[in-house]
Amino acid sequence: MIEEHPTDSRQISAGPAETPTRPRRQHSLAARFGLGMAIGIGVIVIAVFIASFFLDGILRPRIEAQMNSKLKGYHVTLGHAHLQLLTLRLTLRRLVVVQNAHPRPPVADFPLMRFRIRWKGTVFAAIGGECGHVEPENSHRPGSIHD
């Protein structure tokens, strides 16, 4: 039995207690726009990163052909070329320079070469870059300038 006190206005009920609902927070238009932009930029960065690996098969023969077209009496073979579009870095692996008249041993054998274009230079129209390579394996030939 439920008794009601004149000083207490609360009533006890046998049904389930109602939980207070919090008002749903409304996200501002700017916050939703910012989140959408962040997701969009993230998707673009991942797509560009993945796309750079699909260029490898096209890039190596073109670089090798351009090098060979400019060399007289020498021939270049290139094992692998990779252009990383996010960092603007070109990596060449197993670059071998051979003299046509005396193909053995090669004139130079570069296991690894890296070229990088500086981002700041592309923005301010002052192109600059860096080139690095692992020490080449040079051949010493009799009668060359090293004798």
C-alpha positions as CSV (number, residue, x, y, z in Angstrom):
1,M,0.0,0.0,0.0
2,I,1.3,3.4,-0.9
3,E,0.8,6.1,1.6
4,E,0.9,9.7,0.6
5,H,2.2,12.3,3.0
6,P,0.8,15.7,2.7
7,T,4.3,17.3,2.9
8,D,5.8,14.9,0.3
9,S,4.6,15.5,-3.2
10,R,6.5,12.5,-4.6
11,Q,4.6,9.4,-5.5
12,I,6.0,5.9,-5.6
13,S,5.1,3.9,-8.6
14,A,5.5,0.3,-9.3
15,G,6.5,0.8,-13.0
16,P,10.0,1.2,-14.5
17,A,11.9,4.3,-13.5
18,E,12.4,6.7,-16.3
19,T,16.1,7.6,-17.0
20,P,16.7,11.2,-17.7
21,T,17.7,11.7,-21.3
22,R,20.5,14.0,-22.1
23,P,19.9,16.5,-24.8
24,R,21.8,15.4,-28.0
25,R,24.7,17.5,-28.7
26,Q,24.5,19.2,-32.1
27,H,27.8,19.4,-34.0
28,S,28.4,22.7,-35.6
29,L,28.6,23.0,-39.3
30,A,32.3,24.0,-39.1
31,A,33.1,20.9,-37.1
32,R,31.4,18.6,-39.6
33,F,33.0,20.4,-42.5
34,G,36.5,20.1,-40.8
35,L,35.9,16.4,-40.2
36,G,34.9,15.9,-43.8
37,M,37.9,17.8,-45.1
38,A,40.3,15.7,-42.9
39,I,38.8,12.5,-44.1
40,G,39.0,13.7,-47.7
41,I,42.6,14.7,-47.4
42,G,43.5,11.4,-45.8
43,V,41.9,9.5,-48.6
44,I,43.7,11.6,-51.2
45,V,47.1,11.0,-49.4
46,I,46.6,7.3,-49.3
47,A,45.5,7.2,-53.0
48,V,48.6,9.1,-54.1
49,F,50.9,6.9,-52.0
50,I,49.4,3.7,-53.6
51,A,49.4,5.3,-57.1
52,S,53.1,5.9,-56.9
53,F,53.7,2.1,-56.9
54,F,51.8,1.6,-60.1
55,L,54.1,4.1,-61.9
56,D,57.2,1.9,-61.3
57,G,56.5,-0.3,-64.4
58,I,56.1,2.7,-66.6
59,L,58.9,4.8,-65.2
60,R,61.9,2.4,-65.4
61,P,61.9,1.8,-69.2
62,R,61.4,5.5,-69.9
63,I,64.3,6.6,-67.7
64,E,66.5,3.9,-69.1
65,A,65.6,4.9,-72.7
66,Q,66.2,8.6,-72.1
67,M,69.6,7.9,-70.5
68,N,70.7,5.7,-73.4
69,S,69.5,8.2,-76.0
70,K,71.8,10.8,-74.6
71,L,74.9,8.7,-74.2
72,K,77.4,8.1,-77.0
73,G,79.5,4.9,-76.7
74,Y,77.9,3.9,-73.4
75,H,74.9,1.9,-72.4
76,V,72.9,2.1,-69.2
77,T,70.8,-0.6,-67.6
78,L,68.4,0.1,-64.7
79,G,67.2,-2.6,-62.4
80,H,64.3,-0.6,-60.7
81,A,62.9,2.9,-60.5
82,H,60.4,4.2,-58.0
83,L,58.9,7.7,-57.8
84,Q,57.3,8.5,-54.4
85,L,54.8,11.2,-55.2
86,L,54.2,12.3,-51.6
87,T,57.9,13.2,-51.0
88,L,58.9,13.8,-54.7
89,R,61.8,11.3,-54.4
90,L,63.1,9.2,-57.2
91,T,64.9,6.1,-56.3
92,L,67.0,4.2,-58.8
93,R,68.4,0.7,-58.0
94,R,71.1,-1.3,-59.8
95,L,72.1,1.4,-62.3
96,V,74.9,0.0,-64.4
97,V,76.9,2.0,-67.0
98,V,78.7,0.0,-69.6
99,Q,81.1,1.1,-72.4
100,N,79.9,-0.4,-75.7
101,A,83.5,-1.1,-76.9
102,H,84.5,-2.9,-73.7
103,P,81.4,-4.1,-71.9
104,R,83.2,-6.2,-69.2
105,P,83.7,-4.9,-66.5
106,P,81.1,-2.1,-66.3
107,V,82.3,1.5,-66.0
108,A,80.1,2.1,-63.0
109,D,77.7,0.1,-60.9
110,F,75.4,2.2,-58.6
111,P,73.5,-0.1,-56.3
112,L,71.2,2.8,-55.1
113,M,70.7,6.4,-56.1
114,R,68.1,8.8,-54.7
115,F,67.0,12.2,-56.1
116,R,64.7,14.5,-54.2
117,I,62.9,17.7,-55.2
118,R,62.5,20.2,-52.4
119,W,58.8,21.0,-51.7
120,K,59.6,24.6,-50.7
121,G,61.2,25.2,-54.1
122,T,58.1,24.1,-56.0
123,V,55.9,26.4,-54.0
124,F,58.1,29.5,-54.4
125,A,59.3,28.7,-58.0
126,A,62.9,28.2,-56.9
127,I,63.4,24.6,-57.8
128,G,66.1,22.8,-55.8
129,G,67.0,19.2,-55.1
130,E,69.3,16.7,-53.6
131,C,71.0,13.7,-55.0
132,G,72.5,10.9,-52.9
133,H,74.0,7.6,-53.9
134,V,75.7,4.6,-52.3
135,E,79.3,4.4,-53.2
136,P,79.5,3.1,-56.8
137,E,81.5,0.0,-57.6
138,N,83.9,1.4,-60.2
139,S,86.0,-0.8,-62.3
140,H,89.7,-0.1,-62.7
141,R,90.8,-0.6,-66.2
142,P,94.4,-0.7,-67.5
143,G,95.2,2.4,-69.5
144,S,92.5,4.5,-67.7
145,I,93.0,7.9,-66.1
146,H,93.7,6.1,-62.7
147,D,97.0,4.6,-64.0
